[in-house]
């Protein structure tokens, strides 16, 4: 009988489960205006989504000092956080997570968000009950360093070969590769399929609604220690 290849499914948050990329970019632009910083192109700002906030600011403003980045962080968070509101989840996110939870998978989140921000959005969406573990960049290392994924695997007692990282950025796919785990790219967020596939993921899909079918096809093997074959596009 085939067995599940994956025991642990680790999801990125922004751009993967939550449709928040536009709100992040708008909040970054608003912070730039507050601090009289020339407005950076949308594509340049979007490209750093997935990194920890400090790492993102180091990339966008390499010549600015720590005091500027502290002020920018405060202004960004003031614009991003709207009391009583969180950005919407992607279609099917809640249903997919519910089905995976019911099927007995261990579910986790690995994100560049702050812990406070993740807790606020988990509570606001009602998804906190679905996840067995989570890590935020401020608690460990930003993607693509593998540390947050390694810590989740250690906490839940799952080997890299039985772990799948699902994310919308090349940072997610590189983190999975660096941790020895499997990666699944999703293209409805930040980076294109071409960029995701450069980092050798097991596959790539275009929407969360495709994930159950992809998992049914790619996620069962006779030997759970076997590595996946070439990357596959979901359909």
QUIWOTA-V727784 format. One record per backbone hydrogen bond with DSSP energy under -1.0 kcal/mol. CO is the residue of the C=O (numbers start at 1). NH is the residue of the N-H. E is the energy in kcal/mol with one decimal. If there is no record, write none. Layout:
<<CO:NH:E> <CO:NH:E>>
This chain:
<<3:221:-2.4> <7:106:-2.9> <8:164:-2.5> <9:108:-2.0> <10:166:-3.3> <11:110:-2.1> <13:16:-1.7> <13:17:-2.2> <13:18:-2.3> <17:90:-2.7> <18:15:-2.8> <18:20:-1.9> <20:24:-2.4> <21:25:-2.4> <22:26:-2.4> <23:27:-2.2> <24:28:-2.3> <25:29:-2.5> <26:30:-2.1> <27:31:-2.0> <28:32:-2.1> <29:33:-2.1> <30:34:-2.2> <31:35:-1.7> <32:37:-3.1> <33:36:-1.3> <41:45:-2.0> <42:46:-3.0> <43:47:-1.6> <45:48:-1.3> <46:49:-1.4> <48:51:-2.0> <52:56:-2.6> <53:57:-2.5> <54:58:-2.4> <55:59:-1.6> <56:60:-2.4> <57:61:-3.0> <61:64:-1.6> <65:69:-1.9> <66:70:-2.2> <67:71:-2.0> <68:72:-2.8> <69:73:-2.4> <70:74:-2.0> <71:75:-2.2> <72:76:-3.1> <73:77:-2.4> <74:78:-1.8> <75:79:-1.7> <76:80:-2.6> <77:81:-2.3> <82:85:-2.5> <88:19:-2.7> <90:93:-2.0> <92:96:-2.8> <93:97:-2.4> <94:98:-2.2> <95:99:-2.2> <96:100:-2.4> <97:101:-2.6> <98:102:-2.3> <99:103:-1.6> <100:105:-1.9> <101:104:-1.4> <106:9:-3.0> <107:132:-3.4> <108:11:-3.1> <109:135:-2.1> <111:137:-1.4> <114:118:-2.5> <115:119:-2.7> <116:120:-2.1> <117:121:-1.9> <118:122:-2.9> <119:123:-2.4> <120:124:-2.3> <121:125:-1.8> <122:126:-1.0> <122:127:-1.4> <127:130:-2.2> <133:109:-1.4> <135:111:-2.3> <136:139:-1.8> <137:140:-1.1> <142:145:-1.6> <146:150:-2.8> <147:151:-2.7> <148:152:-1.8> <149:153:-2.4> <150:154:-2.3> <151:155:-2.5> <152:156:-2.1> <153:158:-2.2> <159:162:-1.4> <160:163:-1.8> <162:7:-2.7> <162:8:-2.2> <163:182:-2.4> <164:10:-3.1> <165:184:-2.9> <166:12:-2.5> <167:186:-1.7> <168:191:-2.1> <169:173:-1.6> <170:174:-2.6> <171:175:-2.1> <172:176:-2.3> <173:177:-2.2> <174:178:-2.8> <175:179:-1.7> <176:181:-2.3> <177:180:-1.2> <182:165:-2.7> <183:202:-2.3> <183:203:-1.1> <184:167:-2.0> <185:205:-2.8> <192:196:-2.4> <193:197:-2.9> <196:199:-1.4> <197:200:-1.5> <202:232:-1.0> <203:185:-2.3> <204:234:-3.2> <205:187:-2.0> <207:210:-1.6> <208:211:-1.7> <210:214:-2.3> <211:215:-3.2> <212:216:-2.2> <213:217:-1.8> <214:218:-3.1> <215:219:-2.4> <219:5:-3.7> <221:3:-2.7> <223:226:-1.9> <232:204:-3.1>>
